[in-house]
């Protein structure tokens, strides 16, 4: 099945595009959970961030920043949730990396930490050591 985000980037599938650059495109999510809910996607097809060529990361995140600035200027949210779902187990439904920009208009958001199921604070040193290992 063709990638729907590649088709939007190629202009063959319509979308409400808010920014286009040579390496990334931003458009409104067709199933919004915020006003406005913007998706920022690299033009190069990559299922996840680790699959994206290092040279494409800069423009992707510059576009995320630009979108946040535009949403802030146009809608005046109090804050943002910005992130992506990496893999099916994390809720990724389209196999093309996409960053969600979600403005928030009320205080008291629980943040991304609310998605976790808890960790073991007693083993922070061991976790850090495992991540430093080659």
RONU-356195 format. One record per atom (N, C-alpha, C): residue in one letter; x, y, z; chain; residue number from 0. Coordinates in steps of 0.02 Angstrom, whole numbers, m for minus. Example, Ala and Ser with C-alpha at 12.3 -4.5 7.8 and 13.67 -1.06 7.14 Angstrom:
[A; [660; m284; 390]; A; 0]
[A; [615; m225; 390]; A; 0]
[A; [660; m165; 390]; A; 0]
[S; [642; m112; 354]; A; 1]
[S; [684; m53; 357]; A; 1]
[S; [645; 2; 394]; A; 1]
END
This chain:
[X; [42; m59; 0]; A; 0]
[X; [0; 0; 0]; A; 0]
[X; [44; 62; 0]; A; 0]
[X; [31; 111; m43]; A; 1]
[X; [72; 171; m45]; A; 1]
[X; [68; 210; 20]; A; 1]
[X; [121; 246; 36]; A; 2]
[X; [124; 285; 97]; A; 2]
[X; [81; 348; 90]; A; 2]
[X; [32; 358; 134]; A; 3]
[X; [m11; 417; 128]; A; 3]
[X; [27; 483; 139]; A; 3]
[X; [78; 483; 181]; A; 4]
[X; [115; 545; 193]; A; 4]
[X; [162; 561; 135]; A; 4]
[X; [189; 510; 103]; A; 5]
[X; [228; 522; 42]; A; 5]
[X; [184; 551; m12]; A; 5]
[X; [122; 527; m17]; A; 6]
[X; [75; 552; m67]; A; 6]
[X; [57; 625; m52]; A; 6]
[X; [49; 643; 10]; A; 7]
[X; [36; 714; 27]; A; 7]
[X; [97; 756; 8]; A; 7]
[X; [157; 732; 25]; A; 8]
[X; [218; 769; 8]; A; 8]
[X; [227; 777; m67]; A; 8]
[X; [205; 728; m106]; A; 9]
[X; [211; 731; m178]; A; 9]
[X; [155; 772; m210]; A; 9]
[X; [105; 790; m170]; A; 10]
[X; [49; 829; m197]; A; 10]
[X; [m4; 788; m232]; A; 10]
[X; [m1; 722; m226]; A; 11]
[X; [m51; 680; m259]; A; 11]
[X; [m111; 664; m214]; A; 11]
[X; [m105; 677; m150]; A; 12]
[X; [m161; 671; m103]; A; 12]
[X; [m171; 739; m70]; A; 12]
[X; [m232; 765; m72]; A; 13]
[X; [m243; 831; m43]; A; 13]
[X; [m236; 832; 33]; A; 13]
[X; [m213; 888; 59]; A; 14]
[X; [m208; 898; 131]; A; 14]
[X; [m208; 973; 143]; A; 14]
[X; [m222; 992; 204]; A; 15]
[X; [m220; 1063; 224]; A; 15]
[X; [m149; 1079; 245]; A; 15]
[X; [m107; 1095; 195]; A; 16]
[X; [m36; 1107; 206]; A; 16]
[X; [m27; 1176; 237]; A; 16]
[X; [14; 1179; 290]; A; 17]
[X; [29; 1243; 322]; A; 17]
[X; [101; 1266; 310]; A; 17]
[X; [144; 1221; 288]; A; 18]
[X; [213; 1239; 271]; A; 18]
[X; [242; 1185; 227]; A; 18]
[X; [280; 1207; 177]; A; 19]
[X; [317; 1160; 135]; A; 19]
[X; [389; 1184; 130]; A; 19]
[X; [435; 1138; 140]; A; 20]
[X; [506; 1151; 131]; A; 20]
[X; [535; 1095; 90]; A; 20]
[X; [598; 1101; 70]; A; 21]
[X; [628; 1050; 29]; A; 21]
[X; [635; 982; 64]; A; 21]
[X; [640; 981; 131]; A; 22]
[X; [649; 918; 166]; A; 22]
[X; [593; 898; 212]; A; 22]
[X; [544; 943; 222]; A; 23]
[X; [489; 927; 268]; A; 23]
[X; [426; 965; 247]; A; 23]
[X; [370; 937; 266]; A; 24]
[X; [305; 968; 252]; A; 24]
[X; [263; 963; 315]; A; 24]
[X; [221; 1014; 327]; A; 25]
[X; [177; 1016; 385]; A; 25]
[X; [106; 1025; 361]; A; 25]
[X; [61; 986; 390]; A; 26]
[X; [m10; 990; 370]; A; 26]
[X; [m54; 973; 430]; A; 26]
[X; [m117; 993; 426]; A; 27]
[X; [m164; 979; 480]; A; 27]
[X; [m181; 905; 481]; A; 27]
[X; [m184; 877; 542]; A; 28]
[X; [m203; 807; 551]; A; 28]
[X; [m276; 799; 531]; A; 28]
[X; [m292; 748; 493]; A; 29]
[X; [m361; 735; 472]; A; 29]
[X; [m405; 712; 530]; A; 29]
[X; [m374; 690; 585]; A; 30]
[X; [m410; 668; 645]; A; 30]
[X; [m383; 707; 705]; A; 30]
[X; [m397; 772; 708]; A; 31]
[X; [m366; 815; 758]; A; 31]
[X; [m388; 801; 829]; A; 31]
[X; [m340; 810; 875]; A; 32]
[X; [m356; 806; 946]; A; 32]
[X; [m343; 873; 980]; A; 32]
[X; [m325; 923; 941]; A; 33]
[X; [m314; 991; 966]; A; 33]
[X; [m330; 1039; 909]; A; 33]
[X; [m334; 1103; 925]; A; 34]
[X; [m349; 1155; 875]; A; 34]
[X; [m290; 1202; 870]; A; 34]
[X; [m250; 1202; 819]; A; 35]
[X; [m244; 1154; 765]; A; 35]
[X; [m195; 1099; 783]; A; 35]
[X; [m208; 1039; 760]; A; 36]
[X; [m163; 981; 770]; A; 36]
[X; [m124; 975; 705]; A; 36]
[X; [m59; 988; 709]; A; 37]
[X; [m17; 989; 649]; A; 37]
[X; [30; 929; 649]; A; 37]
[X; [38; 898; 591]; A; 38]
[X; [88; 846; 582]; A; 38]
[X; [145; 874; 541]; A; 38]
[X; [206; 859; 562]; A; 39]
[X; [266; 878; 524]; A; 39]
[X; [300; 814; 503]; A; 39]
[X; [310; 805; 438]; A; 40]
[X; [339; 743; 413]; A; 40]
[X; [399; 759; 368]; A; 40]
[X; [450; 716; 371]; A; 41]
[X; [504; 724; 323]; A; 41]
[X; [480; 704; 253]; A; 41]
[X; [505; 736; 202]; A; 42]
[X; [486; 716; 134]; A; 42]
[X; [515; 647; 117]; A; 42]
[X; [574; 633; 143]; A; 43]
[X; [604; 567; 132]; A; 43]
[X; [566; 516; 173]; A; 43]
[X; [548; 461; 142]; A; 44]
[X; [511; 409; 179]; A; 44]
[X; [557; 376; 230]; A; 44]
[X; [536; 375; 291]; A; 45]
[X; [571; 341; 346]; A; 45]
[X; [518; 321; 396]; A; 45]
[X; [512; 257; 411]; A; 46]
[X; [461; 236; 459]; A; 46]
[X; [469; 266; 529]; A; 46]
[X; [531; 273; 552]; A; 47]
[X; [543; 300; 619]; A; 47]
[X; [603; 347; 617]; A; 47]
[X; [614; 380; 673]; A; 48]
[X; [671; 427; 677]; A; 48]
[X; [737; 392; 666]; A; 48]
[X; [746; 332; 692]; A; 49]
[X; [810; 297; 683]; A; 49]
[X; [821; 277; 610]; A; 49]
[X; [768; 274; 570]; A; 50]
[X; [774; 259; 499]; A; 50]
[X; [788; 320; 457]; A; 50]
[X; [777; 380; 483]; A; 51]
[X; [785; 441; 445]; A; 51]
[X; [859; 458; 439]; A; 51]
[X; [880; 476; 378]; A; 52]
[X; [949; 496; 366]; A; 52]
[X; [966; 555; 411]; A; 52]
[X; [1026; 554; 439]; A; 53]
[X; [1047; 608; 484]; A; 53]
[X; [1041; 677; 452]; A; 53]
[X; [1053; 682; 386]; A; 54]
[X; [1050; 746; 352]; A; 54]
[X; [980; 775; 349]; A; 54]
[X; [929; 734; 359]; A; 55]
[X; [860; 758; 355]; A; 55]
[X; [832; 780; 422]; A; 55]
[X; [866; 764; 476]; A; 56]
[X; [841; 778; 543]; A; 56]
[X; [838; 854; 556]; A; 56]
[X; [888; 890; 533]; A; 57]
[X; [891; 962; 546]; A; 57]
[X; [829; 997; 519]; A; 57]
[X; [812; 985; 456]; A; 58]
[X; [754; 1020; 428]; A; 58]
[X; [689; 997; 459]; A; 58]
[X; [684; 934; 477]; A; 59]
[X; [624; 910; 509]; A; 59]
[X; [611; 950; 573]; A; 59]
[X; [662; 957; 616]; A; 60]
[X; [651; 991; 679]; A; 60]
[X; [650; 1066; 673]; A; 60]
[X; [681; 1094; 622]; A; 61]
[X; [673; 1165; 609]; A; 61]
[X; [601; 1179; 588]; A; 61]
[X; [571; 1133; 551]; A; 62]
[X; [501; 1141; 531]; A; 62]
[X; [455; 1134; 592]; A; 62]
[X; [470; 1088; 637]; A; 63]
[X; [431; 1083; 699]; A; 63]
[X; [433; 1149; 736]; A; 63]
[X; [491; 1179; 742]; A; 64]
[X; [498; 1243; 777]; A; 64]
[X; [458; 1298; 742]; A; 64]
[X; [463; 1300; 676]; A; 65]
[X; [426; 1350; 637]; A; 65]
[X; [350; 1342; 648]; A; 65]
[X; [327; 1281; 646]; A; 66]
[X; [255; 1268; 656]; A; 66]
[X; [234; 1291; 726]; A; 66]
[X; [274; 1276; 776]; A; 67]
[X; [257; 1298; 844]; A; 67]
[X; [253; 1374; 847]; A; 67]
[X; [300; 1408; 815]; A; 68]
[X; [299; 1482; 815]; A; 68]
[X; [236; 1508; 781]; A; 68]
[X; [217; 1477; 726]; A; 69]
[X; [157; 1500; 690]; A; 69]
[X; [94; 1487; 730]; A; 69]
[X; [90; 1428; 762]; A; 70]
[X; [32; 1413; 803]; A; 70]
[X; [28; 1460; 862]; A; 70]
[X; [85; 1474; 893]; A; 71]
[X; [87; 1521; 949]; A; 71]
[X; [62; 1590; 928]; A; 71]
[X; [86; 1614; 871]; A; 72]
[X; [66; 1681; 848]; A; 72]
[X; [m8; 1683; 829]; A; 72]
[X; [m34; 1631; 798]; A; 73]
[X; [m102; 1632; 772]; A; 73]
[X; [m155; 1613; 825]; A; 73]
[X; [m137; 1569; 872]; A; 74]
[X; [m188; 1543; 918]; A; 74]
[X; [m174; 1556; 992]; A; 74]
[X; [m112; 1574; 1009]; A; 75]
[X; [m95; 1591; 1078]; A; 75]
[X; [m104; 1537; 1130]; A; 75]
[X; [m84; 1475; 1116]; A; 76]
[X; [m92; 1423; 1168]; A; 76]
[X; [m47; 1436; 1228]; A; 76]
[X; [m64; 1405; 1284]; A; 77]
[X; [m24; 1411; 1345]; A; 77]
[X; [37; 1365; 1343]; A; 77]
[X; [35; 1314; 1302]; A; 78]
[X; [90; 1266; 1298]; A; 78]
[X; [79; 1219; 1239]; A; 78]
[X; [124; 1171; 1233]; A; 79]
[X; [121; 1122; 1178]; A; 79]
[X; [141; 1053; 1204]; A; 79]
[X; [113; 1003; 1173]; A; 80]
[X; [140; 936; 1176]; A; 80]
[X; [168; 923; 1106]; A; 80]
[X; [230; 903; 1102]; A; 81]
[X; [262; 891; 1038]; A; 81]
[X; [296; 823; 1042]; A; 81]
[X; [282; 779; 995]; A; 82]
[X; [314; 714; 997]; A; 82]
[X; [289; 668; 942]; A; 82]
[X; [314; 607; 945]; A; 83]
[X; [295; 559; 894]; A; 83]
[X; [290; 490; 926]; A; 83]
[X; [251; 447; 893]; A; 84]
[X; [243; 378; 914]; A; 84]
[X; [291; 337; 872]; A; 84]
[X; [334; 299; 905]; A; 85]
[X; [387; 261; 871]; A; 85]
[X; [368; 187; 873]; A; 85]
[X; [340; 162; 818]; A; 86]
[X; [321; 91; 814]; A; 86]
[X; [249; 79; 834]; A; 86]
[X; [223; 23; 812]; A; 87]
[X; [153; 5; 825]; A; 87]
[X; [138; 1; 900]; A; 87]
[X; [185; m27; 939]; A; 88]
[X; [173; m34; 1011]; A; 88]
[X; [164; 33; 1045]; A; 88]
[X; [191; 86; 1015]; A; 89]
[X; [185; 153; 1044]; A; 89]
[X; [126; 192; 1013]; A; 89]
[X; [88; 160; 969]; A; 90]
[X; [30; 192; 940]; A; 90]
[X; [40; 222; 871]; A; 90]
[X; [96; 207; 838]; A; 91]
[X; [108; 233; 771]; A; 91]
[X; [62; 196; 722]; A; 91]
[X; [21; 235; 685]; A; 92]
[X; [m27; 205; 639]; A; 92]
[X; [m6; 212; 566]; A; 92]
[X; [35; 261; 551]; A; 93]
[X; [60; 271; 483]; A; 93]
[X; [136; 259; 485]; A; 93]
[X; [160; 214; 444]; A; 94]
[X; [231; 196; 444]; A; 94]
[X; [275; 246; 407]; A; 94]
[X; [267; 308; 426]; A; 95]
[X; [308; 363; 401]; A; 95]
[X; [315; 410; 461]; A; 95]
[X; [377; 423; 481]; A; 96]
[X; [389; 467; 539]; A; 96]
[X; [348; 530; 533]; A; 96]
[X; [314; 548; 587]; A; 97]
[X; [276; 610; 589]; A; 97]
[X; [276; 637; 660]; A; 97]
[X; [289; 701; 666]; A; 98]
[X; [291; 735; 731]; A; 98]
[X; [225; 772; 741]; A; 98]
[X; [193; 758; 797]; A; 99]
[X; [130; 791; 814]; A; 99]
[X; [146; 856; 851]; A; 99]
[X; [114; 910; 831]; A; 100]
[X; [119; 974; 867]; A; 100]
[X; [48; 988; 892]; A; 100]
[X; [41; 983; 959]; A; 101]
[X; [m24; 990; 990]; A; 101]
[X; [m25; 1049; 1038]; A; 101]
[X; [m58; 1104; 1018]; A; 102]
[X; [m63; 1160; 1065]; A; 102]
[X; [m110; 1144; 1122]; A; 102]
[X; [m96; 1173; 1180]; A; 103]
[X; [m137; 1162; 1240]; A; 103]
[X; [m160; 1230; 1265]; A; 103]
[X; [m224; 1234; 1283]; A; 104]
[X; [m255; 1297; 1302]; A; 104]
[X; [m276; 1301; 1374]; A; 104]
[X; [m263; 1250; 1413]; A; 105]
[X; [m281; 1250; 1484]; A; 105]
[X; [m221; 1224; 1524]; A; 105]
[X; [m214; 1251; 1583]; A; 106]
[X; [m160; 1228; 1628]; A; 106]
[X; [m177; 1159; 1654]; A; 106]
[X; [m126; 1125; 1679]; A; 107]
[X; [m137; 1061; 1713]; A; 107]
[X; [m127; 1000; 1670]; A; 107]
[X; [m95; 1008; 1612]; A; 108]
[X; [m82; 949; 1570]; A; 108]
[X; [m37; 900; 1606]; A; 108]
[X; [m48; 836; 1595]; A; 109]
[X; [m10; 785; 1630]; A; 109]
[X; [56; 768; 1596]; A; 109]
[X; [65; 790; 1534]; A; 110]
[X; [128; 779; 1499]; A; 110]
[X; [138; 708; 1476]; A; 110]
[X; [192; 698; 1440]; A; 111]
[X; [207; 633; 1410]; A; 111]
[X; [220; 580; 1463]; A; 111]
[X; [241; 601; 1522]; A; 112]
[X; [255; 553; 1576]; A; 112]
[X; [194; 513; 1594]; A; 112]
[X; [135; 540; 1582]; A; 113]
[X; [73; 505; 1599]; A; 113]
[X; [62; 443; 1556]; A; 113]
[X; [100; 437; 1501]; A; 114]
[X; [93; 379; 1458]; A; 114]
[X; [131; 318; 1484]; A; 114]
[X; [178; 329; 1528]; A; 115]
[X; [219; 275; 1554]; A; 115]
[X; [183; 233; 1606]; A; 115]
[X; [211; 175; 1620]; A; 116]
[X; [182; 131; 1670]; A; 116]
[X; [225; 128; 1733]; A; 116]
[X; [274; 171; 1736]; A; 117]
[X; [317; 173; 1795]; A; 117]
[X; [384; 140; 1783]; A; 117]
[X; [433; 161; 1819]; A; 118]
[X; [500; 133; 1813]; A; 118]
[X; [529; 121; 1882]; A; 118]
[X; [588; 92; 1883]; A; 119]
[X; [620; 76; 1946]; A; 119]
[X; [674; 127; 1961]; A; 119]
[X; [660; 172; 2007]; A; 120]
[X; [708; 225; 2026]; A; 120]
[X; [769; 196; 2061]; A; 120]
[X; [762; 136; 2090]; A; 121]
[X; [817; 106; 2127]; A; 121]
[X; [874; 85; 2081]; A; 121]
[X; [861; 77; 2017]; A; 122]
[X; [912; 52; 1971]; A; 122]
[X; [934; 104; 1919]; A; 122]
[X; [929; 169; 1936]; A; 123]
[X; [948; 221; 1889]; A; 123]
[X; [1022; 215; 1868]; A; 123]
[X; [1066; 199; 1914]; A; 124]
[X; [1137; 192; 1897]; A; 124]
[X; [1148; 134; 1849]; A; 124]
[X; [1114; 78; 1859]; A; 125]
[X; [1120; 21; 1814]; A; 125]
[X; [1093; 36; 1745]; A; 125]
[X; [1037; 72; 1742]; A; 126]
[X; [1008; 91; 1677]; A; 126]
[X; [1056; 137; 1639]; A; 126]
[X; [1084; 186; 1675]; A; 127]
[X; [1131; 232; 1643]; A; 127]
[X; [1193; 195; 1617]; A; 127]
[X; [1218; 148; 1657]; A; 128]
[X; [1277; 110; 1636]; A; 128]
[X; [1262; 69; 1572]; A; 128]
[X; [1203; 40; 1569]; A; 129]
[X; [1184; 0; 1510]; A; 129]
[X; [1180; 45; 1448]; A; 129]
[X; [1157; 105; 1456]; A; 130]
[X; [1150; 151; 1399]; A; 130]
[X; [1218; 179; 1377]; A; 130]
[X; [1266; 183; 1423]; A; 131]
[X; [1333; 207; 1405]; A; 131]
[X; [1376; 153; 1372]; A; 131]
[X; [1357; 90; 1380]; A; 132]
[X; [1397; 35; 1353]; A; 132]
[X; [1397; 38; 1277]; A; 132]
[X; [1454; 19; 1247]; A; 133]
[X; [1457; 21; 1172]; A; 133]
[X; [1412; m30; 1140]; A; 133]
END
